[in-house]
Amino acid sequence: FSEVENYVGQGASLEVSGQESARITASGTVASGASTFSGLQSLALEDGVTELEAWNGVTLNGSGALTSGDISVTGVGVVTATGALTGTSGDDEFTVSGNGALASLGMTFSDVSSVAGAGGTDAIVGTADSGWQLGAESGSLSHAAIAFSGIAEASGGNGVVDGADTDTQYALASDGGLQASGIDFADVTRVNAGAGADQVTSASGERWTLGSSTGSASAAGVT
């Protein structure tokens, strides 16, 4: 077929190569080149260079694989218009590169608004120009304009943790590791506790230095 604008299938699959992008525009519908395909259940990006424009969020399935708009997509390298991103049931790592941008499972994502860990030990590697804002729920925080939930570990970032306005327990290890809100943090240099009755516990024998401002002290390299 040639010069056809619309292809309609039922539970169909589509292979795309040699195109700049494949755009999911509705449930089961993809536009690529000059044509639109509907009734799809799977999409394969064959050349490794075609960008995927997501629709109505993204769920990770594995390396280079995801679901968006009720379409299972493989061969994915770059995703735009991500929106809400949901991880796999296993251990996922999200490496943040800037506001709303991250990489995971061999794919890069932009326009990310939120990330939900869906099981396993999910970890964030933060970008150096953004801190960590704890959320009200265990395992939740904001970083680089992305709201994360279901997170177990966080490292990198600018070293600053800002507390939530709730009663928060901070546990400080002798090596400077910090646990708060159900998340294990590495590379922390400063904690700004929010409102509420906050408490810090430290390792046995840790030496504290009292700060000059109200409620401040430092230990294990964290102020």
C-alpha positions, 0 to 999 in steps of 0.5 A, a space after each residue: 500500500 502507498 499514500 494511505 493516511 489511516 490503517 485500522 487493525 484489531 490487536 495488530 502489531 506494527 514495526 517502524 524503522 527509518 522514521 524520526 519518531 513514532 507518536 502514540 496519540 491515543 489508546 492503541 493508536 500510533 502516528 509515524 511518517 504520514 500515516 496513523 495506525 489504530 487497533 495496535 497492541 504492540 509496536 517494535 522500533 527496529 532501527 534504534 533511532 526512532 524516538 517514541 512520544 508517549 501518551 497517558 504515561 509509561 510503564 517499564 517492562 524491561 531493557 528497551 521495553 515499555 507500555 504506553 497507551 495500551 501498546 507494548 513497545 520494544 526497541 525503545 531508546 528515547 522517550 518524550 512526553 513521558 508524564 507518569 512513569 511506573 517501574 517494573 516489579 524488580 529492582 530499578 535504578 533511575 539516573 536523573 540528568 536534569 529537571 524532568 529527565 532521567 534514564 532507566 533500563 537503557 532508555 532515556 526519558 524526558 518530560 517526566 512528572 512522576 516516578 512510582 516504584 512498583 516493587 523491589 529495591 528501587 534506587 535514584 542516582 540524583 543530579 548534582 544541581 538538585 536536592 532531595 525534598 522528603 514527601 509525607 509518605 514513606 519512600 516518597 520524595 521530590 528531586 529535579 521537578 520529579 515526584 518519586 514514590 516507592 523508593 528505597 535508596 537515593 544517592 548523588 544530588 547536591 547533598 542536601 535533604 529537606 525534610 517534610 513538615 511531619 514528625 520525621 526520624 533520621 538515622 545517621 550512620 558512622 559513615 555519613 549514610 542517612 535513613 529517613 522516610 524509609 529511604 537510605 541516602 548516601 552522599 548527604 552533607 546537610 539536612 534541613 528538617 521541616 516542621 514537626 517533632 523531628 529526631 536524629 539518632 546516631 551510631 554508638 560513640 558518634 561525636 556531635 558538634 553543636 551548631 550556632 543556630 537553633 536546633 543545629 548540630 553536626 556529626 559524621 560529616 552531616 550538618 
